[in-house]
Amino acid sequence: MEPVSSAEAVSLVKKVPSADDRSRPVPRLVVAMIGNGPVEHRLYELMADDRIPAPSGNASATQRMADAISAWRGGNRDASIAETFSSALRETLERQVKDNDIELRKAILQDRSPEVARYRKLIDSDVYRAALQAAKKLGDVAHPGRLNNEPDPARKAQLVALRTAVDDARAGSGSWDTVITRAEALDPTLVKPFSPHAALLAEKQALEKDENVVALLALRNPRRAPPGGAARGQEVEDRVGTALTALCKAMNEAAGDGSYRIERNANVPAALRPADGKHVKGELDFLLMHDKDLVLVGETKAGGAQAVSADGLKFRNAVHAMAERAQPGRTYAFTLGGEKRALLGGGKAKPALLQIAGESLKRLGASVPEASQDAPTNWPAGARYFLPDAVAGIPLSQRAVAYLTWRPGSLAYAQALFEGTEPDANALQSVWQDLLDEPKLAWIWDERALAEQALHAVHGSASVAGFTKAIAEMKISN
């Protein structure tokens, strides 16, 4: 779980709107930046006026932590901000301990044991994965086909001995030194390329005898996500797609034009993506089209507002990248159906293509202006989230919560709870200080800044229904 580095991500703003600003509509100046016709102007006008409901008094702990960070970023230095954050973090840790969170237990073991820290780093490394591949390759020297075709009984016995040694070592019951011995007896040229891998695998095997590593391995794996997660995501996407299709129908009726439509699961062509697309979406859920013009890009998340927090960077960057790279006078072919298209009958069917005018792609990058010039934003006006439910705020992402609950102060507090002892009431204050001072946590502040920008571009299903009704009334007024 790696944070987004400043070098990897497009630069993020360092100041966010205050909590009071969050409920204000985005100024209608955005209407002049996007769209060519009165219907599109009206849609953007409605989206800009989509007021965010006032936050409820029973906000989640992750939302309260997020609000504390945003308040501090907005200039509020009251001591109560740190206490609000610590209280919400305390509630989060107490819930995780009550749920016997396995990842939290692993983090505690890693914090107090250098052997566990080394072990976890080793098994997550590319060099370890390469060592496993090398061991498999060495074992495959004695694959069944070769054994069956080997005429020399002595050499066949050496092959069997090598294969057995590799299998035993991989299972933890054998020695990698024995593997080296068996390989040398079979063919000395096998030893030199494998020796560095054998040393790493032997280190892993030795670490697995440490009592703290044994305790780590005894922990059960975290529960997998319940079945139906993909089905839930598809259900949410279908619901949003239906609502947006109804919106397009109203737009067509109001404009007296049948050219508005929704296209789904569009893959961005390589010409509109940066070379390193690590933090840029390659597939977009919804495109609202008018002929060959792209009116807006829509995304939905089955995980709701918390998923928006983690997804916002890639979505924002994708729309900006398209706008920056698109050339007027050109059209760009987007393939439809998602990056893992199901091919009918198992054949190589040609993917459906959607042609989009470069001028409309460039317009999407216009930034939503903030009510205050002191809080600039570079969130693109043409990037919108459509969720089933209204969103009053965007809580911390799961990744941010993990990093905060794995800080030394959090782990000490959680360990005391697991052991049934009284935790240090001041332990969590150090986590807030870490957040203020630790450069490795700076990405959390950036993520919060972007989440506050994205909040102005999130619309619930009730809002979409309201947009549809208001646009339908345009025809009546005409």
N, C-alpha and C positions, 0 to 999 in steps of 0.2 A: 504494500500500500504506500505509494510514493506521492508526495505532494507535488503540485505544479510549481516549477521553479520560475523565477522572474525571467530567466533567459528563454524558457520554452514558451511561455504564455505571452500573448499580446498584452502590452502594459495595461494595468487596471487602475482605476481612479483610487485616490487615497482618502477621499472624503465622501460621505454618503448623506442623503437627506435625513433630516431629523424625523423622529416618530410622528411629529405633527404634520410634516410635509407628505408623509406616506398616503394620507387620506385625500390629498388634493388631486384634482384632475390634472393630467399633463396638458400644458397649454396647446391651443388649437393651431399654433404655428406649424405643427407637424403636418396638418392637412395640406399645406401648400407644397410640401416636399414630396408627397407620394400621390400617385394616381393621376389619371388624365381626364376623368369625367365626374359629373356631379354625384353619381352613385358611389364611386370609390371615395370621393371627398367626404361624403356623408358617413360611410363606414368608418373611416379613420377619425372623423369627428366623434362618432359614437364611442369608439374605443378609447379615445383620449378622455372622454367624459365618464368613463366607467369607473365610478368611485369605489375604492377599496373599503370593505366594511371595517368598522372600528374593531380593533383587536378585542377579543373577549377577555374577561377577567381570569379565566382558567386556562391560560396558555400553557402549552407543554413545557417541560424543563428545557428541552433543546431550543424552543422558541425564546424562552426567557434568557438563555445564554446568548442567543443571537441578538436579541434586543439590547442586552447590556453592551455587547461589542459595538453595535451600531451607535448607541448613545454616546459611548466614549469617543468613537470616531467622529461623531458630530460635535464634539467639543464639551460634552458634559463630564466634568471631572469630580462630581460629587462622590463622596466615599460610599454612598449607598449603591453605586453602580457595581463596585467590586463585590459588595455583599450580595447583591442580586445574582451575580454570576456564580459566586461560591455556593449560594443556597441551591441554585438550579443544578450545579455540578454534583452537589451532595445528594440531591434527590435522584439524579441519574445513576450515581454509583450505588446507592442503596437499592435501586430497582435491579441493577445488574447483579449485585450480590444475591439478592432474593431469588433471581432467576438462575443462579449458579452459572453465570456467563463464563464459558470455557476460555474464550479468547482473553478475558480479563485475568483468569487464573494463569494462563500461559505467560501473559505480560508480567505478572507478579514474579513468577519463577525466573523469567529472563532478567528482571531487574535485580534480583538478589543473588543470582548465580552466573558467574562469567562462563561456566561450562555450557549452560543452557543458551546464553547469548551467542556463544561461538557455534553451538550446534544448529540453532535456528538460522543463523547467517549462512552457515555452510550449506544446509539442505535447500536454501532458497537461491543459491548462487548458480550462475551459468557453468562454472567450472565443475560443480558437482553433477549437474545434468550431463555435461560432456563425459564425466567419469563413468556414469551409469551406461551411457551409450557405448563407451569403450569396453566396459565389462561385458555387455551384451554381445558386442561384436566378437570379443575373444571367445565367449561361450559358443557362438555360432560357428566357430571353426570346426566344432564337432557336431554339426547339425545331423539329424537322422539320415538324410540322403547321403552325406559323405561317409557316415559310419557303415551304411549298408553296402556302399561301393568300394570300401577299403579292403583290398585283398590280403594285406600284411597283418596277421594277428597281433603282432607286437605293437605296430603303429596304431592299430585300432584300439588296443588297450590304453595307449597313451592319450588318444583322443577322448576316450571315455573318462579317463582320470582327470583330464583338464576340464571337461564339461562338469563333472561332479564337483570339482574344487570350486569352480565359479559359482555353481548353484548353492553350495554350502556357504560360501563367503557372502553371497548376496542375502542369504537367509539369516546370517548372523551366527551360524554354528560352525563356520569354517574360517580359515585364515587367508588373508590376501597374500601373505608370504608363500603359502602353499600353492596358490594360483601361479605366482611367479615361478616357483620350482617346477610345476607341471608344464608350464608354457615353455620354459627353457629346455626341458627334456624333450618336448615335441619339436620345437623349432626356435632356436635362440633369437632369430630375427623378430619374434613376436614380443620379446621382453622389453626392449628399449622404448618403443612408443607407448607401452602400457604402464611402465614403471611410475611416472608422475601421477597417473590416475590411481594406481594402487596405493600410493602414499596417502592421497586424500581420502580414499575409501577406508583405509586402515584407521585414519584419524577419526572418521565418523564412527567406525565400529568401537573404537576406544572410548569415545565420548558417550556412547550408549550404555556404558557400564557405570557412568557417574550416577549417584543416587538422585540428584536433581533432574538429570535428563531422563532417568527411569520414571520419576514422578511426572515429568512432562508427557512422556509417551503413554503413561497410564490414563491420562485424561482422555475422555471420549471426544470424538470429533464433534464440532458444533452441529446442531440439528440443521439438516438441509432445509431449504425453503420448501414450504408445503407444495404438493403437486397442484398444478393448475395455474402457476405463476404466469407462464406464457399465454395461457388461455385468458387470464385476467387482463393482461396487457392488450391482447387482441380485442377483448370485449370493450375496453375503454376506448381504444382507437376507433372501433366501429361506431360507438356511441357518438364520439366527437365528429367522426366523418359524416354521420347522418345529420347532425345539427348544422354542420358547415354546408352540406348539400342543400338543406332547407334555406340557409342564408343566401346561397347562390341563386336559388330559384326566385327568392324575393328580389334580389338584385336584377335578375333578368327581366322580371315583370316591371320593375320600376324604370328600367332603362329602355324597355321595349326591344330588348336585344337578347338573343339566346346564347351569347358567347361566354358568359361567366360559368365557371365549372371548378370542381375540386379534383385535383390529381393526387394520388397517394403513393407513398413509398418511392420517392424519386432519388436516384443516385446522382450526385454532383459529378460532372465530368472532370477529368484530370486537369484540363486547362483552367478551371476555376478553383483549384485547390493548391495550397502551398506544397512544396516538395516534402516537407515534414508535416504530415497531417495528424500528428499525435493528439493535438488538442483542437481538432476541427472535425465537425460532423461530416460524414461522407454520405449519409442517407437522411432524407428529410421526410417527415410524416405526411404533411399536407402542403400542397401548393394551390393557392387561389389564383386561377388563371382568367384572363380576358383575351381571347384569341391567343396570340403568341406572347402577350405581356404577362409577367408575373406580378400580381397585385400585392400579395403578402405570403410569407412562409409561416406555417403553423406547426407546432410540436405539441404532443400530449405525453403525459407521464402517468403510468399506472401507480407509481409511488407517490403521487401528489406533490405537495409543496416541497417536501424534503428532497425529492428527486430533482426538482428544479434547481435547487442549490448546487448540486453536483454537476448538473447537465448544462448550466447556463454558459459556462466558458466555451464549450465546444459549439453550442448553438450560436452564440454571439460571434465567435470567430468565423464560423462557416458563412454567415450572411455577409460579414465584412469582407471576407476573402472573395466571395463571388462578386461583390460590388466593386472591389478594387481591381479585379482582373478582367472583368467583362469589358468588351470593346463595343462602342456604338456602331451600328450598321452590320453587326454580326449576329448570327443566331447560334445557340448552343444546344447540343442534343443531350438530354437527360434520359437515362434508362429508367424504366418504371418497373415496379414489382419487388423492390428490395434487393439487397446485395446477395441474398441466397435464394434467387428465383427458383421456384419449382418448375422443372421442364416437363411439359405434357408428354406423357407416354415414354419418358426417359430419353427423348430425343433432344437434339440441339436446336431448339426453337429460337428464332431471332427475338431478342428482347424488344418490347414496345419502346418507342422513342418519343420524347416530348421535346419539341423545338421551342426555345425561349429566346426572345429578343434581348440583345445585350443592353439596350437602353433601359429596359425595365429592371434588369438586374442591378445596374448602377444606382437606380433610384432607391433600391431597398436599403442601401447603406447609410441613408440620411439618419443622423442621430436624433433621438428623442430629446428635445430641450427640457431642462428642468425649470421649475418655477423660480428657483434662486440661481443667479449666476455664480454664487459661491459654491454650488454643488454641480459641476459639469458632469455630463454623462456621455458615454459613447455607445450606449445600447442602440442598435439599429431599429428605426421605427417599423420596418417591415418584418421584424421577428416577433412572433406572438406565441404565447403558450395558451392552449385551450384545455382546461381541466374539467372533469365532471362536477366538481364542487368549487364554491367560491373560496378564495384564499385571502385571509387577513394578514398573513405574514409568511415569511419563508424561514423555517428553522435551520439550524446548522445541519450540514450534510453528515451522513454516517461516518465518512472518513474524518471529518473535523472532530466529531464526538469521540472517535476512537483515539485520535492523537491526544486529546485533552484528558481522556480517562486513563491513558497510559503514561502520563507524566509521573515523575517520582512521588510528588505529593498525593496525587490521586491513588497511586498504587499502595502507598503506606496506609492511606485511609481505608481502602478496600480490604487490604490484608487484615487490618484490625477487625473489620466487620466479619470477614470470613472466620477469624479465630474466636469471635465472640467477646473481644475485649473492647474497651472504650476507645474510640479513635480520637486522635488529637484534633480538637475543634479548629485549630489554626492551620492544619495541614493544607487545606485547599486554597488558602490565601497565596501560597507559593505558586500555584498553577496560574492564577491570574497574573502574578508578577512574571512568570515564564512567558505568558502570552504577550505581555508588554515588551519584554526585553529579548526574548530568544529569536534570533534571525530565522531559525528553522521553522518557526511557527508563523512567519510573516504571511505565508500563503493563505492562512485562515482569515486574516484581515482583508486580503484581496478578494477572497471568495465572498466575504460578507458584503463588500462594496458592490460587487457585481450582482449579488442576490437582491440588494436594495434597488438596483436599477431594473432588474428583471421583474420585480414586483409590480411595476407600472404596466407591464406587458403581459400580465396573467389574467385570463378571463374565464369565469366559471360558465357552466351550461346555462344558468339562468340569464347571464349577461348576453350570451349568444342568442338566446331566444328573444331577448329585448332588442338586440340589434336587428334581428329578422323582422320583428313587428314594426320597428320604426322605419325601416327601409320599405316595407310593404306599404306603409302609409304615404310614402313619397308619391306613389302612383295615384292614390286617392286625391292627394292635394293637387296633383297635376290636372 
